């Protein structure tokens, strides 16, 4: 089985017979590389500000110079590309994704988790990763495989070794839930139903966190609230002390603890315990927002997932009010007013991979200025994930993660859909 999964991963999901009989060579991504590039565009967004008529010099995998083209001396033989009336910007960073899921209106979460093998889900995830990179997202934080174990660790490593195309990944593996608080639910108690995350309680949370880190995760994710039994009301799951044990253990292993939390009490416990990011925050009020601000915790609102789920349940945008959508708009406005640092993360996987820009469009629709949205998807996310010395900005010394979009996304965020060029680590993965 391990051999089968490996072959399928390496061939990008080609039929096994073809992989064996046609060639024993591992197909490599259709990418190009050069020693140096001089990239010019009408506008350069550096992760903080927009600059007219700047250029960027890339040598091998890093950015070595940026500024007015007259001030940059490119080495002899550098590939010069002038993109004209377009915007050159850092590769986008998706802050909350699930590469091992796909839209629930195609197949329910329960069926994906319970009826699809980990090998099959991994093949899908390879394709999802490629679509994400082609859409201009060069880094992605994947917050749980939802039942596929540590397949995200293998996918991350395959991408980093050039065996598959995709964004640079930060992965959470199995994620952590309180006993009885996660799904799938509603099945005969006599049967053993695989869960979408790993259960932990009491002092055992230390062992579970250490175990997940030992399997190679970059992030430890905990569900700080959820629901038990048939009722659908979210309630806090772990005590503050349990969450604190997780945070201390994760930190000692060099990992951040991040929390799925929608209730104010769940968020309060998580923030007080030491989490670095809050995911969803559906019911956030002014008191909770002030707490996030005081502790420097980042907020990832997942607006797109909320709207997607509402649509799967029959709601149509512009056709009436929706309680969940209205609640998310309110919490987003409260967080912005309080000065909470808001990252861009849409919970992609609930909706289609490669359509990540939907979250950015909703952030603008809900009141955030387009330039602030661009920052959220680049420099803010880089800071939130401790990647500020690696990516998220265009500055000398950082990795050459660069994209080009037609138009000016600082005026119209949807221009980020119009990707014509993608470079990750100095390698060109897309050039229209």
C-alpha positions in Angstrom: 0.0 0.0 0.0 2.8 2.4 0.8 4.4 1.7 -2.6 1.1 2.4 -4.3 0.6 5.7 -2.6 4.2 6.7 -3.3 3.8 5.9 -7.0 0.6 7.8 -7.3 2.0 10.8 -5.5 5.0 10.9 -7.7 3.0 10.6 -10.9 0.5 13.2 -10.0 -2.3 10.6 -10.0 -1.5 9.0 -13.4 -2.9 5.4 -13.9 -0.7 2.9 -12.1 -0.2 0.8 -15.3 1.1 3.8 -17.2 3.5 4.6 -14.4 5.0 1.1 -14.6 5.0 0.3 -18.3 5.6 3.6 -20.0 8.5 5.0 -17.9 10.2 4.4 -14.6 11.4 8.0 -14.4 9.6 10.3 -12.0 7.8 13.0 -14.0 9.0 16.4 -12.8 6.8 19.5 -12.6 6.6 21.6 -15.9 8.7 24.4 -14.5 11.6 26.6 -15.6 14.5 28.0 -13.7 17.2 30.6 -14.6 20.1 32.0 -12.6 18.6 35.5 -12.7 15.4 37.4 -13.6 14.7 41.1 -13.9 11.0 41.5 -13.5 9.3 44.8 -14.4 5.7 46.0 -14.1 3.6 49.1 -14.0 3.0 48.5 -10.3 4.9 46.6 -7.6 3.1 45.9 -4.3 5.9 45.0 -1.9 3.6 43.6 0.9 3.1 47.0 2.5 2.7 49.7 -0.2 2.1 50.0 -3.9 5.0 51.5 -6.0 4.7 52.6 -9.6 7.3 51.4 -12.2 9.5 49.4 -10.0 11.5 46.3 -10.8 12.6 43.2 -8.9 15.8 41.3 -9.4 15.8 37.6 -8.6 19.0 35.6 -8.4 18.6 31.9 -8.0 15.9 31.4 -5.3 16.0 34.8 -3.6 15.2 38.5 -4.2 18.4 40.5 -4.4 17.1 44.0 -5.3 13.9 46.0 -5.6 13.2 49.6 -6.6 13.1 51.9 -9.6 14.5 50.0 -12.6 17.2 52.7 -13.1 18.7 51.8 -9.8 18.9 48.0 -10.4 21.9 46.5 -12.2 21.1 43.0 -13.4 23.8 40.5 -14.1 24.7 39.8 -17.6 22.4 37.2 -19.2 19.6 37.8 -16.7 16.1 37.0 -18.2 14.2 40.3 -18.5 10.4 40.2 -18.4 8.3 43.4 -18.7 4.7 42.6 -17.7 3.5 46.1 -18.7 0.2 47.3 -17.2 0.1 44.7 -14.5 0.9 44.3 -10.8 3.9 42.4 -9.4 3.4 41.3 -5.8 4.5 38.7 -3.3 3.1 35.2 -3.6 -0.2 35.1 -1.8 -0.5 33.2 1.5 -3.6 31.1 2.3 -4.0 31.2 6.1 -6.6 28.5 6.6 -7.0 25.6 4.2 -7.8 21.9 4.0 -6.2 20.3 0.9 -7.7 16.9 1.8 -11.3 18.2 1.6 -13.4 19.5 -1.3 -16.8 21.2 -1.5 -19.5 19.6 0.6 -22.1 20.1 -2.2 -20.1 17.7 -4.2 -19.7 15.1 -1.4 -20.5 15.5 2.2 -17.8 15.8 4.9 -18.9 12.5 6.4 -18.6 10.6 3.1 -15.2 12.1 2.4 -13.9 11.1 5.8 -15.5 7.7 6.1 -15.8 6.4 2.5 -12.7 7.6 0.7 -9.3 5.9 1.4 -6.4 8.0 2.6 -4.6 7.1 -0.7 -7.5 8.4 -2.8 -7.7 11.5 -0.7 -4.0 12.1 -1.1 -4.3 11.9 -4.9 -7.0 14.5 -4.7 -4.9 16.7 -2.4 -2.0 16.6 -4.9 -4.3 18.1 -7.5 -5.7 20.6 -5.0 -2.2 21.8 -4.2 -1.4 22.3 -7.9 -4.6 24.4 -8.4 -3.7 26.5 -5.4 -0.2 27.3 -6.6 -1.5 28.1 -10.1 -3.9 30.6 -8.5 -1.0 32.5 -7.1 -0.9 31.1 -3.5 2.7 30.1 -2.9 2.3 29.3 0.8 -0.6 27.6 2.6 -1.3 26.7 6.2 -3.3 23.4 6.2 -5.2 23.0 9.4 -5.9 19.3 9.4 -6.4 16.4 7.1 -9.8 15.6 8.7 -9.3 11.8 9.0 -6.4 11.3 6.6 -3.8 11.1 9.4 -0.4 12.7 8.6 -0.8 12.5 4.8 -0.3 16.3 4.8 3.2 15.8 6.2 4.0 13.6 3.2 2.5 16.0 0.8 4.4 18.9 2.3 7.7 17.0 1.9 6.8 15.8 -1.6 6.3 19.4 -2.7 9.5 20.6 -1.0 11.4 17.9 -2.8 10.0 18.8 -6.2 7.9 15.6 -6.5 4.6 17.5 -6.8 3.6 21.1 -7.5 2.0 23.1 -4.8 2.5 25.9 -2.3 4.9 25.8 0.6 2.9 24.1 3.3 2.6 24.5 7.1 0.6 21.4 8.3 -1.3 20.4 11.4 -1.8 16.7 10.8 -4.6 15.2 12.8 -5.6 18.2 15.0 -7.0 17.7 18.5 -10.5 17.4 19.8 -12.1 16.7 23.2 -13.5 13.2 23.6 -17.1 13.1 22.2 -17.0 16.5 20.7 -16.2 15.8 17.0 -17.6 13.9 14.1 -18.7 12.0 12.2 -21.7 11.7 14.5 -25.1 9.9 14.6 -23.9 6.3 13.9 -24.7 3.1 15.8 -22.8 3.2 19.1 -21.8 -0.5 18.6 -19.7 0.5 15.5 -16.3 2.1 15.5 -16.4 5.3 13.6 -13.1 7.0 12.6 -13.0 10.6 13.7 -11.8 13.6 11.8 -9.3 14.5 14.5 -7.5 13.0 17.5 -9.1 12.9 20.9 -7.3 14.1 24.0 -8.3 14.9 27.6 -6.7 15.9 30.9 -3.0 15.4 31.2 -3.1 13.1 28.1 -3.1 16.3 26.0 0.6 16.6 26.6 1.2 13.1 25.1 -1.1 13.9 22.1 0.6 17.2 21.3 4.1 15.6 21.6 2.9 12.7 19.4 1.6 15.0 16.7 4.8 17.1 16.7 6.8 13.8 16.5 5.0 13.0 13.3 6.3 16.2 11.8 3.5 18.7 12.1 4.4 22.4 11.9 1.3 23.6 13.8 -0.8 22.2 16.6 -4.5 22.8 16.1 -7.1 22.4 18.8 -10.9 22.6 18.7 -11.6 24.9 21.6 -15.3 24.6 21.2 -17.7 22.3 19.4 -20.9 20.4 20.2 -21.7 17.0 21.8 -24.5 14.7 20.9 -27.5 15.8 18.7 -27.7 19.4 19.8 -26.0 21.9 17.4 -25.1 24.6 19.9 -21.3 25.0 20.1 -19.9 24.9 23.7 -16.4 25.1 25.1 -14.7 21.8 25.0 -11.3 21.9 26.8 -10.7 23.7 30.1 -8.3 26.6 30.2 -5.8 24.4 32.0 -5.9 21.7 29.3 -5.4 24.4 26.7 -2.6 25.9 28.6 -0.9 22.5 28.8 -1.2 22.2 25.0 0.2 25.7 24.4 3.2 25.2 26.7 4.0 21.8 25.2 3.7 23.0 21.7 5.8 26.0 22.4 8.5 23.9 23.9 8.5 21.9 20.7 8.8 25.1 18.6 5.2 25.0 17.3 2.4 27.5 17.7 -1.0 26.4 19.1 -3.9 27.6 17.0 -7.6 27.3 17.9 -10.8 26.6 16.1 -13.2 28.7 18.3 -16.5 30.3 17.6 -17.9 31.1 21.0 -16.7 33.9 23.2 -15.9 31.6 26.1 -14.0 29.2 23.8 -12.0 32.1 22.4 -11.4 33.5 25.9 -10.0 30.3 27.2 -7.9 29.8 24.2 -6.4 33.3 24.2 -5.7 33.2 27.9 -4.0 29.8 27.5 -1.6 31.1 24.9 -2.9 30.3 21.4 -1.4 32.4 18.5 -4.4 32.5 16.2 -8.2 32.2 16.4 -10.0 30.5 13.5 -13.6 31.4 12.7 -14.6 33.6 15.7 -18.3 33.5 14.7 -19.7 35.1 17.9 -17.0 37.5 18.7 -18.1 40.5 20.8 -16.3 43.6 21.9 -14.8 42.1 25.1 -13.4 39.2 23.2 -12.0 41.4 20.4 -10.3 43.5 23.0 -8.7 40.4 24.5 -7.3 39.3 21.2 -5.9 42.7 20.6 -4.3 42.8 24.1 -2.6 39.4 23.6 -1.6 40.0 20.0 -3.6 37.1 18.8 -4.4 37.0 15.0 -7.9 36.4 13.8 -8.7 34.3 10.7 -12.5 34.9 10.1 -13.1 32.3 7.3 -15.8 34.4 5.7 -15.9 32.4 2.5 -16.6 29.1 4.3 -19.5 30.6 6.2 -21.1 31.9 3.0 -20.4 28.6 1.2 -22.1 26.5 3.8 -25.0 28.8 3.9 -25.4 28.4 0.1 -25.2 24.6 0.4 -28.1 24.9 2.8 -30.2 26.8 0.4 -29.3 30.5 1.0 -28.7 32.6 -2.1 -26.5 35.7 -1.9 -28.7 38.8 -2.2 -31.9 36.9 -1.8 -32.4 37.5 1.9 -30.8 37.5 5.3 -28.8 34.6 6.8 -28.2 34.3 10.5 -24.7 32.8 10.1 -23.5 35.2 7.4 -24.9 38.2 9.3 -23.2 37.0 12.5 -19.9 36.7 10.7 -20.2 40.2 9.2 -20.8 41.5 12.8 -17.8 39.7 14.3 -15.6 40.8 11.4 -16.6 44.5 11.9 -16.1 44.2 15.7 -12.6 42.8 15.2 -11.6 45.5 12.7 -12.9 48.3 15.0 -10.9 46.9 18.0 -7.7 46.8 15.9 -7.3 43.0 16.0 -4.7 41.8 13.5 -6.8 40.0 10.8 -5.2 37.5 8.5 -6.5 36.1 5.3 -7.8 32.5 5.6 -11.0 31.3 4.1 -11.2 27.6 5.2 -10.7 26.6 1.5 -11.7 23.0 0.9 -15.2 23.9 2.2 -15.3 25.6 -1.2 -13.1 25.0 -4.3 -9.3 24.9 -4.3 -7.9 27.5 -6.6 -10.7 29.9 -5.8 -9.0 31.2 -2.7 -9.4 34.8 -3.7 -13.1 34.6 -2.7 -12.1 35.2 0.9 -10.2 38.3 -0.1 -13.2 39.6 -2.1 -15.5 39.1 0.9 -13.0 40.9 3.2 -13.3 43.9 0.9 -17.1 43.5 0.6 -17.4 43.4 4.4 -15.6 46.7 4.8 -11.8 46.3 4.6 -9.9 48.5 2.2 -8.4 46.6 -0.8 -4.8 47.5 0.2 -5.4 46.1 3.7 -6.8 43.0 2.1 -3.6 42.6 0.1 -1.5 43.1 3.2 -3.6 40.5 5.0 -2.8 37.9 2.3 0.9 38.7 2.3 2.8 40.5 5.0 0.2 40.0 7.8 0.0 36.3 7.2 3.8 36.0 7.0 4.1 37.7 10.4 1.4 35.6 11.9 3.1 32.4 10.8 6.7 33.5 11.7 7.6 33.5 8.0 8.6 37.2 7.9 12.3 36.3 7.1 11.2 33.9 4.4 8.3 35.3 2.4 5.2 37.7 2.3 7.1 40.8 1.2 9.3 41.8 -1.7 12.6 42.7 -0.2 16.2 41.7 -0.6 17.1 38.4 1.1 13.6 36.9 1.0 12.6 34.0 -1.1 11.5 34.8 -4.6 7.8 34.1 -4.2 6.3 36.4 -6.7 3.1 36.6 -8.8 1.8 39.0 -11.5 -1.8 39.9 -11.8 -3.5 41.9 -14.6 -4.9 45.2 -13.3 -4.6 46.9 -10.0 -5.8 44.8 -7.0 -5.3 47.8 -4.6 -8.3 49.3 -6.3 -10.2 46.1 -7.1 -9.3 43.0 -5.1 -10.9 40.7 -7.7 -8.0 41.5 -10.0 -6.1 38.9 -7.9 -8.0 36.3 -9.9 -6.2 37.4 -13.1 -2.9 35.7 -12.4 -0.5 35.5 -15.3 2.8 34.6 -13.7 3.7 32.5 -10.6 7.2 32.1 -9.2 8.0 30.2 -6.0 11.6 30.1 -4.7 12.9 31.5 -8.0 11.2 28.8 -10.1 8.6 29.8 -12.6 5.5 27.6 -12.3 3.2 29.7 -14.5 3.9 32.1 -17.3 0.9 33.0 -19.5 
